[in-house]
Amino acid sequence: MSANTPLRRAGAALFGPVVWAGHFLVSYASEVLACHQAAPRLHDLVVAIATLAAILAIVWHRVGTGRHLRRAEADGAQHFLWRLGAALDGLGLIGIGWAALAAMLVSACR
């Protein structure tokens, strides 16, 4: 085990909130830019693509982490971080859905 492995595991647990924050930033930055360019339909397209990419990234991360845990010997700390990561990934998915719903239902450039 290398010296940075515990830090990598803890960082992997924060993947969901980081993707959520990125999605949030892209969604609202695209609204500002779309309104500045007078192209509200472009905003809807950017939000839809960002939402799909964020959901796929979190699902891909969760599947990959689950495979890695099955291959590795699950000690207590690693199992806790895996469960914490799963919970934070789920919270990230809820946040992405919430932000996407708000961005799609409320018309841009009001």
C-alpha positions in Angstrom: 0.0 0.0 0.0 1.4 3.4 -1.0 1.5 6.4 1.2 -1.3 8.2 -0.7 -3.8 5.3 -0.8 -5.9 6.4 2.3 -6.1 9.8 0.8 -7.2 8.4 -2.6 -9.9 6.4 -0.9 -11.2 9.4 0.9 -11.1 11.4 -2.3 -13.0 8.7 -4.1 -15.8 9.0 -1.5 -16.2 12.7 -2.4 -16.7 12.0 -6.1 -20.5 12.4 -6.0 -20.5 15.9 -4.4 -17.8 17.1 -6.7 -19.7 16.0 -9.8 -22.9 17.6 -8.3 -21.0 20.9 -7.8 -19.7 20.8 -11.4 -23.2 20.1 -12.7 -24.6 23.0 -10.7 -21.9 25.3 -11.9 -22.4 24.3 -15.6 -26.2 24.7 -15.3 -26.3 28.2 -13.9 -23.3 29.5 -15.8 -25.0 28.3 -19.0 -28.1 30.2 -18.0 -26.1 33.4 -17.6 -24.3 32.9 -20.9 -27.4 31.9 -22.8 -29.3 35.0 -21.5 -26.4 37.2 -22.4 -26.5 35.7 -26.0 -30.3 35.7 -26.1 -30.4 31.9 -26.7 -32.6 30.3 -24.0 -32.9 27.0 -26.0 -29.1 26.6 -25.9 -29.4 26.7 -22.1 -31.9 23.8 -22.1 -29.6 21.7 -24.3 -26.5 22.4 -22.2 -28.4 21.4 -19.0 -29.7 18.2 -20.6 -26.2 17.2 -21.7 -24.6 18.2 -18.4 -27.3 16.2 -16.5 -26.8 13.1 -18.6 -23.0 13.3 -18.3 -23.1 13.8 -14.5 -25.5 10.9 -14.0 -23.4 8.6 -16.1 -20.2 9.7 -14.3 -21.6 8.9 -10.9 -23.1 5.5 -12.0 -19.7 4.7 -13.7 -17.9 5.6 -10.5 -20.2 3.6 -8.3 -19.9 0.5 -10.5 -16.1 0.7 -10.7 -15.8 1.2 -6.9 -18.0 -1.8 -6.3 -15.9 -4.0 -8.5 -12.7 -2.8 -6.8 -14.1 -3.5 -3.4 -15.1 -7.0 -4.3 -11.6 -7.7 -5.6 -9.9 -6.1 -2.6 -9.9 -7.4 0.9 -12.5 -5.3 2.7 -11.1 -4.0 6.0 -13.2 -1.8 8.2 -12.0 1.6 7.0 -12.3 0.7 3.4 -15.8 -0.7 3.8 -16.8 2.5 5.7 -15.4 4.7 3.0 -17.2 2.6 0.3 -20.5 3.0 2.1 -19.9 6.7 2.7 -19.1 7.1 -1.0 -22.3 5.3 -2.0 -24.3 7.6 0.3 -22.6 10.7 -1.1 -23.1 9.5 -4.7 -26.8 9.0 -4.0 -27.0 12.5 -2.5 -25.2 13.8 -5.6 -27.7 12.1 -7.9 -30.6 13.7 -5.9 -28.9 17.1 -6.1 -28.3 16.8 -9.8 -31.9 15.8 -10.4 -33.1 18.7 -8.3 -30.9 21.3 -10.0 -31.8 19.9 -13.5 -35.5 20.0 -12.7 -35.3 23.6 -11.6 -33.2 24.6 -14.6 -35.5 22.9 -17.0 -38.9 24.0 -15.6 -38.1 27.6 -14.9 -37.6 29.4 -18.2 -34.3 31.1 -18.7 -33.9 34.8 -19.3 -37.0 35.9 -17.4 
